[in-house]
């Protein structure tokens, strides 16, 4: 039996569900449509030529300058920094290329890997939506994490200075 992907956020709980080839095609088409409408994007995470996860703009609202990043990852790919490195690329693009002001990350309080990813990205925990959605028969708390463009740029510059100092 194949291990189920570790869900980084609420995609499996509230987002489109792919359970077979036809429903997977529908999910991919929905993201192609959202990409064409500039309202959502889906990107694969690859390891040794194999798709092991994904990062996406679950919400992308250029008019308000706010987007939400989500992810999923196969268990065998955890602990390799794929989500953190990939999310940094998406956040850089959102701020630098698209002029977004705010990037959010929503995670179940019970999903420690997702909460830790938000921390590694330097996001601030802004609050908890208590028992906001049901998952497998239990209502889950959802944490809202975010980073603003000026905060991200300052942290990125600090990381670059620290890396330069080490070399």
Secondary structure, DSSP 8 states (H G I E B T S, - for coil): -----EESSSHHHHS----SHHHHHHHHHHHHHHHHTTS-EEEEEEETTEEEEEEEEEEEETTTTEEEEEEEE-GGGTTSSHHHHHHHHHHHIIIIIT--SEEEEEEETT-HHHHHHHHHTT-EEEEEEEEEEEETTEEEEEEEEEEEHHHHHHHHHHHHHHHHHH-
